[in-house]
Amino acid sequence: MNAFFRHFGLVNRHRFQVWRNGCRCGIGFHCLFHDLSKYGPKEFWPSVRYFAGDHSPVLEQRKNEEYFSTICQHHTRRNKHHWEYWTDFYMGRIIAKTMPYVYATEYVCDMLAASYCYDPKGFSGQKTLDYYMARNGHYFMSDATREYVTWCLTRFAELGFAGLKKADTKKAYAEICSRHSDVRIYGTSSQEGALPPLR
C-alpha cells in the first residue's frame, strides 16, 4: 500500500513540474494534459508493483520481465511527447518522423521534470543534458528531433529557462527542421557503435 501512495504522489509531482516547465516555455495549457495515461490501470498497477522512487518503474519491469515493458509500450504509444510514438516499422526498417514543435518541447519539459523529481537535491541542467547525451545515440529519433532536443537541453544547461523562451525555441525548431528531412530511416538497430549492455 505504501508503494501505491508513493507512486501516486510522484506522478502528481511530476505532472505539476512538467506543467510548471511548460508555462516557462510558453506551452503551459498544452502540458495540463501531460501523462494522463499514467492513471489508467494498465500503467498504474504495474508501476506500483515496480515502484523504485529514484528511477522509472519501466527499468525495474524490464529487469524482471525479460526486458519487455508493458508500461513503456502502453505509455509511449499514447503520449505524443515521446519519440517512440513517432516511430514506425516497415520492411525490416525503423522509420522515425520529426516530432511536432509542441510535443518535442513537451519532451524537453518532461526530461527536466523527471530529473528534478527523481533527484531534487542533485538536479541541474547539466546533469539532465549529460543523461540525454549518454543515451540519445541509441534513440530512434529523426535528425531534426535529435538536434532540437539537444539544442534545448544545452540552452537550459547554460541559461536556464531564460534560454527556452517560446520565440527562441520556435525559431530554432524552424531553422533546424529546414535543414533536415522530415523522416529518418534506420536500417540497423544501432545508430552509434556498439549497443550498451541490457543491464
DRENKOLDO-755797 format. One record per residue: x, z, y of N, C-alpha, C in turn; residue number from 1; residue in three letters. Coordinates in Angstrom, 2 decimals. Layout:
ATOM X Z Y X Z Y X Z Y NUM ala
...
//
This chain:
ATOM 0.83 0.00 -1.21 0.00 0.00 0.00 0.86 0.00 1.26 1 met
ATOM 2.04 0.64 1.17 2.96 0.66 2.29 3.39 -0.74 2.69 2 asn
ATOM 3.67 -1.59 1.68 4.09 -2.97 1.96 2.98 -3.75 2.65 3 ala
ATOM 1.74 -3.46 2.30 0.59 -4.13 2.92 0.61 -3.92 4.43 4 phe
ATOM 0.70 -2.67 4.86 0.66 -2.37 6.29 1.92 -2.82 7.01 5 phe
ATOM 3.06 -2.72 6.35 4.31 -3.15 6.98 4.32 -4.67 7.17 6 arg
ATOM 3.85 -5.40 6.15 3.81 -6.86 6.29 2.78 -7.26 7.35 7 his
ATOM 1.61 -6.65 7.33 0.58 -6.96 8.31 1.09 -6.70 9.72 8 phe
ATOM 1.79 -5.59 9.91 2.34 -5.27 11.21 3.41 -6.27 11.64 9 gly
ATOM 4.24 -6.68 10.69 5.30 -7.64 11.01 4.73 -9.00 11.41 10 leu
ATOM 3.69 -9.44 10.70 3.05 -10.71 11.05 2.47 -10.63 12.46 11 val
ATOM 1.82 -9.54 12.78 1.24 -9.37 14.12 2.33 -9.36 15.21 12 asn
ATOM 3.41 -8.63 14.95 4.50 -8.57 15.94 5.13 -9.95 16.11 13 arg
ATOM 5.31 -10.64 15.01 5.91 -11.97 15.07 5.04 -12.93 15.87 14 his
ATOM 3.75 -12.93 15.58 2.85 -13.83 16.30 2.82 -13.51 17.79 15 arg
ATOM 2.85 -12.24 18.13 2.88 -11.86 19.54 4.16 -12.35 20.20 16 phe
ATOM 5.28 -12.20 19.50 6.56 -12.62 20.06 6.62 -14.13 20.24 17 gln
ATOM 6.06 -14.89 19.28 6.02 -16.35 19.43 5.17 -16.72 20.65 18 val
ATOM 4.03 -16.07 20.80 3.17 -16.32 21.96 3.90 -16.01 23.27 19 trp
ATOM 4.59 -14.89 23.27 5.36 -14.50 24.46 6.43 -15.53 24.78 20 arg
ATOM 7.15 -15.97 23.74 8.17 -17.00 23.94 7.53 -18.30 24.42 21 asn
ATOM 6.37 -18.63 23.83 5.67 -19.84 24.21 5.24 -19.82 25.67 22 gly
ATOM 4.82 -18.67 26.16 4.45 -18.55 27.58 5.65 -18.85 28.47 23 cys
ATOM 6.81 -18.38 28.07 8.03 -18.62 28.85 8.44 -20.09 28.81 24 arg
ATOM 8.03 -20.78 27.74 8.38 -22.21 27.60 7.26 -23.13 28.06 25 cys
ATOM 6.15 -22.55 28.56 5.06 -23.36 29.07 4.08 -23.86 28.03 26 gly
ATOM 4.10 -23.26 26.81 3.15 -23.67 25.76 2.42 -22.44 25.21 27 ile
ATOM 2.14 -21.50 26.06 1.54 -20.23 25.63 0.20 -20.38 24.93 28 gly
ATOM -0.69 -21.20 25.48 -2.01 -21.36 24.85 -1.87 -21.94 23.44 29 phe
ATOM -1.01 -22.93 23.31 -0.78 -23.54 22.00 -0.32 -22.49 20.99 30 his
ATOM 0.54 -21.58 21.41 1.12 -20.59 20.49 0.16 -19.46 20.12 31 cys
ATOM -1.00 -19.41 20.76 -2.01 -18.43 20.35 -2.43 -18.63 18.90 32 leu
ATOM -2.29 -19.84 18.41 -2.76 -20.19 17.06 -1.63 -20.23 16.04 33 phe
ATOM -0.49 -19.69 16.41 0.68 -19.72 15.55 0.48 -18.91 14.26 34 his
ATOM 0.83 -19.50 13.13 0.91 -18.81 11.82 -0.39 -18.14 11.36 35 asp
ATOM -1.52 -18.68 11.72 -2.78 -18.05 11.26 -2.92 -18.10 9.74 36 leu
ATOM -2.27 -19.05 9.10 -2.37 -19.15 7.64 -1.77 -17.94 6.93 37 ser
ATOM -0.94 -17.19 7.63 -0.33 -16.00 7.01 -1.36 -14.92 6.67 38 lys
ATOM -2.52 -14.99 7.28 -3.56 -14.01 6.99 -4.41 -14.41 5.78 39 tyr
ATOM -4.28 -15.63 5.33 -5.04 -16.10 4.17 -4.47 -15.52 2.88 40 gly
ATOM -5.31 -15.35 1.86 -4.87 -14.69 0.61 -3.73 -15.40 -0.11 41 pro
ATOM -3.66 -16.74 -0.03 -2.62 -17.46 -0.75 -1.23 -17.20 -0.19 42 lys
ATOM -1.16 -16.80 1.07 0.13 -16.43 1.66 0.29 -14.92 1.77 43 glu
ATOM -0.80 -14.26 2.14 -0.69 -12.84 2.45 -0.28 -12.00 1.24 44 phe
ATOM -0.98 -12.16 0.12 -0.71 -11.28 -1.02 0.66 -11.52 -1.67 45 trp
ATOM 1.09 -12.75 -1.86 2.46 -12.93 -2.36 3.51 -12.39 -1.38 46 pro
ATOM 3.22 -12.50 -0.09 4.16 -11.99 0.92 4.23 -10.46 0.88 47 ser
ATOM 3.10 -9.81 0.61 3.11 -8.35 0.44 3.93 -7.98 -0.79 48 val
ATOM 3.73 -8.72 -1.86 4.47 -8.44 -3.11 5.97 -8.54 -2.90 49 arg
ATOM 6.40 -9.54 -2.11 7.83 -9.78 -1.93 8.33 -9.33 -0.56 50 tyr
ATOM 7.61 -8.43 0.06 8.00 -7.95 1.39 9.38 -7.30 1.35 51 phe
ATOM 10.22 -7.66 2.31 11.57 -7.08 2.41 11.77 -6.36 3.74 52 ala
ATOM 11.20 -6.90 4.81 11.30 -6.24 6.11 12.35 -6.82 7.02 53 gly
ATOM 13.52 -7.17 6.46 14.59 -7.71 7.29 14.85 -9.19 7.05 54 asp
ATOM 14.04 -9.81 6.19 14.10 -11.26 5.99 12.79 -11.72 5.35 55 his
ATOM 12.62 -13.02 5.29 11.35 -13.59 4.83 11.07 -13.29 3.36 56 ser
ATOM 9.81 -13.02 3.03 9.44 -12.85 1.62 9.61 -14.14 0.82 57 pro
ATOM 9.72 -15.27 1.50 9.97 -16.54 0.81 11.26 -16.47 0.01 58 val
ATOM 12.29 -15.90 0.60 13.58 -15.78 -0.10 13.45 -14.93 -1.36 59 leu
ATOM 12.73 -13.82 -1.27 12.55 -12.94 -2.42 11.74 -13.63 -3.52 60 glu
ATOM 10.72 -14.39 -3.11 9.94 -15.11 -4.12 10.79 -16.17 -4.80 61 gln
ATOM 11.62 -16.86 -4.04 12.49 -17.88 -4.64 13.43 -17.26 -5.67 62 arg
ATOM 13.99 -16.11 -5.35 14.95 -15.47 -6.25 14.28 -14.97 -7.53 63 lys
ATOM 12.99 -14.67 -7.44 12.28 -14.09 -8.58 11.44 -15.09 -9.37 64 asn
ATOM 11.21 -16.27 -8.80 10.32 -17.23 -9.46 10.98 -18.61 -9.58 65 glu
ATOM 12.23 -18.61 -10.01 12.97 -19.84 -10.29 13.01 -20.80 -9.10 66 glu
ATOM 13.12 -20.21 -7.89 13.38 -20.91 -6.65 12.18 -21.64 -6.05 67 tyr
ATOM 11.06 -21.71 -6.76 9.87 -22.37 -6.21 9.02 -21.33 -5.48 68 phe
ATOM 8.72 -21.61 -4.21 7.96 -20.65 -3.41 6.57 -21.18 -3.07 69 ser
ATOM 5.55 -20.55 -3.62 4.17 -20.91 -3.27 3.87 -20.52 -1.83 70 thr
ATOM 4.52 -19.45 -1.35 4.34 -19.03 0.05 4.79 -20.15 0.98 71 ile
ATOM 6.00 -20.64 0.73 6.58 -21.69 1.58 5.76 -22.97 1.50 72 cys
ATOM 5.36 -23.37 0.31 4.58 -24.59 0.15 3.28 -24.51 0.93 73 gln
ATOM 2.58 -23.40 0.79 1.30 -23.24 1.49 1.51 -23.21 2.99 74 his
ATOM 2.52 -22.49 3.43 2.73 -22.29 4.86 3.20 -23.55 5.57 75 his
ATOM 4.22 -24.18 5.05 4.81 -25.33 5.76 3.92 -26.56 5.71 76 thr
ATOM 3.01 -26.63 4.76 2.11 -27.78 4.70 0.85 -27.58 5.54 77 arg
ATOM 0.73 -26.42 6.17 -0.43 -26.15 7.01 -0.05 -25.83 8.46 78 arg
ATOM 1.22 -25.75 8.74 1.67 -25.38 10.08 2.63 -26.44 10.60 79 asn
ATOM 2.19 -27.15 11.63 2.92 -28.33 12.11 4.21 -28.01 12.86 80 lys
ATOM 4.47 -26.72 13.10 5.72 -26.37 13.76 6.89 -26.25 12.78 81 his
ATOM 6.67 -26.57 11.53 7.75 -26.58 10.54 8.17 -28.02 10.24 82 his
ATOM 9.47 -28.26 10.17 9.93 -29.63 9.92 9.45 -30.13 8.56 83 trp
ATOM 9.23 -29.22 7.60 8.76 -29.64 6.28 7.42 -30.38 6.35 84 glu
ATOM 6.58 -29.97 7.31 5.28 -30.63 7.48 5.45 -32.11 7.77 85 tyr
ATOM 6.53 -32.47 8.44 6.77 -33.84 8.90 7.63 -34.64 7.94 86 trp
ATOM 7.67 -34.22 6.67 8.40 -34.97 5.65 7.42 -35.60 4.66 87 thr
ATOM 7.84 -36.73 4.12 7.05 -37.43 3.11 8.00 -37.89 2.01 88 asp
ATOM 7.46 -38.20 0.86 8.26 -38.63 -0.28 7.79 -40.01 -0.72 89 phe
ATOM 8.75 -40.95 -0.83 8.37 -42.32 -1.19 9.53 -43.01 -1.91 90 tyr
ATOM 9.26 -43.51 -3.11 10.22 -44.28 -3.89 11.58 -43.56 -4.01 91 met
ATOM 11.52 -42.27 -4.32 12.74 -41.51 -4.51 13.46 -41.12 -3.23 92 gly
ATOM 12.81 -41.34 -2.09 13.42 -41.01 -0.80 12.59 -39.97 -0.06 93 arg
ATOM 13.24 -39.29 0.85 12.55 -38.34 1.72 12.51 -38.95 3.12 94 ile
ATOM 11.30 -39.06 3.65 11.10 -39.66 4.97 10.80 -38.52 5.96 95 ile
ATOM 11.64 -38.39 6.97 11.46 -37.34 7.98 11.03 -37.96 9.30 96 ala
ATOM 9.87 -37.53 9.80 9.34 -38.05 11.07 9.64 -37.05 12.19 97 lys
ATOM 9.86 -37.58 13.37 10.15 -36.72 14.52 8.96 -35.83 14.85 98 thr
ATOM 9.21 -34.55 15.02 8.15 -33.61 15.38 7.71 -33.86 16.81 99 met
ATOM 6.41 -33.89 17.10 5.95 -33.99 18.48 6.50 -32.83 19.32 100 pro
ATOM 6.59 -33.06 20.61 7.21 -32.09 21.53 6.68 -30.67 21.37 101 tyr
ATOM 5.36 -30.51 21.36 4.79 -29.16 21.37 5.12 -28.41 20.08 102 val
ATOM 5.16 -29.12 18.95 5.47 -28.45 17.68 6.96 -28.16 17.55 103 tyr
ATOM 7.79 -29.07 18.03 9.24 -28.84 17.99 9.60 -27.65 18.88 104 ala
ATOM 8.93 -27.54 20.02 9.18 -26.42 20.93 8.65 -25.12 20.33 105 thr
ATOM 7.50 -25.20 19.67 6.97 -24.02 18.98 7.93 -23.56 17.87 106 glu
ATOM 8.55 -24.52 17.20 9.54 -24.19 16.16 10.70 -23.39 16.75 107 tyr
ATOM 11.15 -23.78 17.94 12.21 -23.04 18.63 11.73 -21.62 18.95 108 val
ATOM 10.52 -21.50 19.49 9.95 -20.18 19.79 9.83 -19.34 18.52 109 cys
ATOM 9.48 -19.99 17.42 9.34 -19.33 16.13 10.67 -18.79 15.65 110 asp
ATOM 11.72 -19.60 15.72 13.04 -19.15 15.28 13.53 -17.96 16.09 111 met
ATOM 13.34 -18.03 17.40 13.77 -16.92 18.25 12.97 -15.65 17.95 112 leu
ATOM 11.67 -15.82 17.71 10.81 -14.66 17.41 11.19 -14.05 16.07 113 ala
ATOM 11.45 -14.88 15.06 11.83 -14.36 13.74 13.15 -13.60 13.83 114 ala
ATOM 14.11 -14.16 14.55 15.40 -13.48 14.72 15.22 -12.12 15.37 115 ser
ATOM 14.35 -12.07 16.37 14.10 -10.81 17.07 13.37 -9.81 16.19 116 tyr
ATOM 12.33 -10.24 15.50 11.51 -9.32 14.70 12.26 -8.76 13.50 117 cys
ATOM 13.12 -9.56 12.89 13.87 -9.09 11.73 15.06 -8.21 12.12 118 tyr
ATOM 15.57 -8.38 13.35 16.72 -7.59 13.79 16.67 -7.39 15.31 119 asp
ATOM 15.72 -6.58 15.79 15.55 -6.45 17.24 16.77 -5.88 17.97 120 pro
ATOM 17.49 -4.97 17.32 18.67 -4.38 17.98 19.85 -5.35 18.03 121 lys
ATOM 19.95 -6.20 17.04 21.08 -7.13 16.98 20.76 -8.53 17.49 122 gly
ATOM 19.55 -8.70 18.03 19.12 -10.04 18.45 19.97 -10.59 19.58 123 phe
ATOM 20.30 -11.87 19.47 20.92 -12.60 20.57 20.67 -14.08 20.35 124 ser
ATOM 20.69 -14.83 21.43 20.51 -16.27 21.32 21.62 -16.91 20.51 125 gly
ATOM 22.81 -16.37 20.63 23.94 -16.93 19.89 23.78 -16.73 18.39 126 gln
ATOM 23.27 -15.58 17.99 23.05 -15.34 16.56 22.00 -16.30 16.00 127 lys
ATOM 20.96 -16.54 16.77 19.93 -17.48 16.32 20.52 -18.88 16.21 128 thr
ATOM 21.31 -19.29 17.18 21.97 -20.59 17.14 22.91 -20.70 15.95 129 leu
ATOM 23.69 -19.66 15.72 24.63 -19.67 14.59 23.90 -19.79 13.26 130 asp
ATOM 22.79 -19.06 13.12 21.98 -19.13 11.90 21.49 -20.56 11.67 131 tyr
ATOM 20.98 -21.17 12.72 20.46 -22.53 12.62 21.57 -23.53 12.31 132 tyr
ATOM 22.71 -23.42 12.99 23.79 -24.38 12.80 24.39 -24.28 11.40 133 met
ATOM 24.34 -23.11 10.80 24.88 -22.93 9.46 23.98 -23.57 8.39 134 ala
ATOM 22.73 -23.86 8.75 21.76 -24.35 7.77 21.17 -25.72 8.07 135 arg
ATOM 21.19 -26.15 9.31 20.42 -27.34 9.68 20.94 -28.61 9.04 136 asn
ATOM 22.18 -28.62 8.57 22.70 -29.78 7.87 22.01 -30.06 6.56 137 gly
ATOM 21.25 -29.08 6.08 20.51 -29.24 4.83 19.00 -29.25 5.06 138 his
ATOM 18.60 -29.44 6.32 17.20 -29.60 6.64 16.87 -31.09 6.75 139 tyr
ATOM 15.74 -31.49 6.23 15.34 -32.90 6.30 14.56 -33.17 7.58 140 phe
ATOM 15.30 -33.20 8.67 14.73 -33.48 9.99 15.09 -34.90 10.41 141 met
ATOM 14.29 -35.45 11.32 14.71 -36.71 11.95 15.87 -36.38 12.88 142 ser
ATOM 16.62 -37.39 13.26 17.76 -37.17 14.15 17.32 -36.61 15.50 143 asp
ATOM 16.18 -37.09 16.00 15.69 -36.61 17.29 15.27 -35.15 17.21 144 ala
ATOM 14.56 -34.77 16.15 14.16 -33.37 15.99 15.38 -32.47 15.92 145 thr
ATOM 16.35 -32.86 15.11 17.56 -32.04 14.95 18.28 -31.86 16.28 146 arg
ATOM 18.44 -32.95 17.02 19.16 -32.88 18.30 18.39 -32.04 19.32 147 glu
ATOM 17.06 -32.19 19.35 16.27 -31.43 20.32 16.30 -29.94 20.03 148 tyr
ATOM 16.12 -29.55 18.78 16.15 -28.13 18.43 17.54 -27.54 18.72 149 val
ATOM 18.58 -28.30 18.40 19.94 -27.84 18.70 20.13 -27.67 20.20 150 thr
ATOM 19.63 -28.62 20.98 19.74 -28.55 22.44 19.03 -27.29 22.95 151 trp
ATOM 17.82 -27.05 22.47 17.05 -25.88 22.94 17.75 -24.57 22.60 152 cys
ATOM 18.20 -24.42 21.37 18.83 -23.16 20.97 20.16 -22.95 21.67 153 leu
ATOM 20.88 -24.04 21.93 22.14 -23.94 22.69 21.86 -23.52 24.12 154 thr
ATOM 20.84 -24.11 24.73 20.45 -23.73 26.09 20.04 -22.27 26.16 155 arg
ATOM 19.28 -21.82 25.16 18.86 -20.42 25.16 20.06 -19.49 25.02 156 phe
ATOM 21.00 -19.84 24.16 22.19 -19.01 23.98 22.98 -18.90 25.28 157 ala
ATOM 22.95 -19.95 26.08 23.72 -19.97 27.33 22.95 -19.39 28.51 158 glu
ATOM 21.63 -19.68 28.59 20.86 -19.38 29.79 19.62 -18.52 29.56 159 leu
ATOM 19.29 -18.23 28.32 18.04 -17.53 28.04 16.86 -18.44 28.32 160 gly
ATOM 15.70 -17.86 28.56 14.50 -18.68 28.79 14.56 -19.46 30.10 161 phe
ATOM 15.49 -19.11 30.98 15.65 -19.90 32.20 16.09 -21.32 31.87 162 ala
ATOM 16.70 -21.50 30.71 17.14 -22.82 30.29 16.09 -23.60 29.51 163 gly
ATOM 14.92 -22.97 29.28 13.87 -23.63 28.49 12.57 -23.80 29.27 164 leu
ATOM 12.70 -24.07 30.55 11.51 -24.37 31.35 10.89 -25.67 30.86 165 lys
ATOM 9.57 -25.75 30.94 8.85 -26.89 30.36 9.33 -28.23 30.93 166 lys
ATOM 9.57 -28.27 32.23 10.02 -29.53 32.84 11.35 -29.98 32.24 167 ala
ATOM 12.23 -29.02 31.98 13.54 -29.35 31.43 13.45 -29.76 29.96 168 asp
ATOM 12.66 -29.03 29.18 12.57 -29.34 27.76 11.86 -30.67 27.53 169 thr
ATOM 10.82 -30.96 28.31 10.11 -32.24 28.17 11.02 -33.41 28.53 170 lys
ATOM 11.82 -33.24 29.56 12.76 -34.29 29.96 13.81 -34.50 28.88 171 lys
ATOM 14.35 -33.41 28.35 15.37 -33.52 27.29 14.77 -34.15 26.05 172 ala
ATOM 13.55 -33.75 25.69 12.90 -34.30 24.50 12.71 -35.82 24.64 173 tyr
ATOM 12.24 -36.25 25.80 12.01 -37.68 26.02 13.32 -38.47 25.95 174 ala
ATOM 14.37 -37.92 26.55 15.66 -38.60 26.55 16.23 -38.69 25.13 175 glu
ATOM 16.11 -37.59 24.39 16.63 -37.57 23.02 15.86 -38.55 22.14 176 ile
ATOM 14.54 -38.55 22.25 13.72 -39.44 21.43 13.99 -40.91 21.74 177 cys
ATOM 14.34 -41.20 22.98 14.59 -42.59 23.37 15.85 -43.15 22.70 178 ser
ATOM 16.71 -42.26 22.21 17.97 -42.69 21.60 17.89 -42.82 20.08 179 arg
ATOM 16.77 -42.37 19.50 16.69 -42.32 18.04 15.43 -42.98 17.52 180 his
ATOM 15.51 -43.41 16.27 14.33 -43.90 15.56 13.37 -42.74 15.36 181 ser
ATOM 12.08 -43.07 15.22 11.06 -42.03 15.03 11.14 -41.39 13.65 182 asp
ATOM 11.79 -42.06 12.71 11.94 -41.50 11.37 13.38 -41.60 10.91 183 val
ATOM 13.71 -40.74 9.95 15.00 -40.83 9.27 14.70 -40.87 7.78 184 arg
ATOM 15.32 -41.82 7.09 15.10 -41.97 5.65 16.31 -41.41 4.92 185 ile
ATOM 16.07 -40.40 4.09 17.12 -39.79 3.30 17.04 -40.33 1.87 186 tyr
ATOM 18.14 -40.86 1.40 18.20 -41.35 0.03 18.92 -40.42 -0.90 187 gly
ATOM 19.30 -39.24 -0.36 20.02 -38.25 -1.15 19.52 -36.87 -0.78 188 thr
ATOM 19.72 -35.91 -1.66 19.24 -34.56 -1.39 20.20 -33.75 -0.54 189 ser
ATOM 21.38 -34.28 -0.26 22.36 -33.54 0.54 22.76 -34.38 1.75 190 ser
ATOM 22.58 -33.83 2.94 22.93 -34.57 4.15 24.38 -34.39 4.56 191 gln
ATOM 24.92 -33.21 4.39 26.28 -32.93 4.85 27.08 -32.23 3.75 192 glu
ATOM 27.80 -33.00 2.97 28.68 -32.42 1.97 27.95 -31.73 0.85 193 gly
ATOM 28.63 -30.78 0.22 28.08 -30.08 -0.93 26.94 -29.16 -0.51 194 ala
ATOM 25.96 -29.05 -1.36 24.84 -28.14 -1.10 25.30 -26.69 -1.21 195 leu
ATOM 24.70 -25.78 -0.44 25.04 -24.35 -0.59 24.50 -23.82 -1.90 196 pro
ATOM 25.06 -22.70 -2.38 24.54 -22.11 -3.63 23.10 -21.66 -3.47 197 pro
ATOM 22.37 -21.64 -4.57 20.96 -21.23 -4.52 20.82 -19.76 -4.21 198 leu
ATOM 21.73 -18.94 -4.66 21.64 -17.50 -4.39 22.70 -17.08 -3.40 199 arg
//
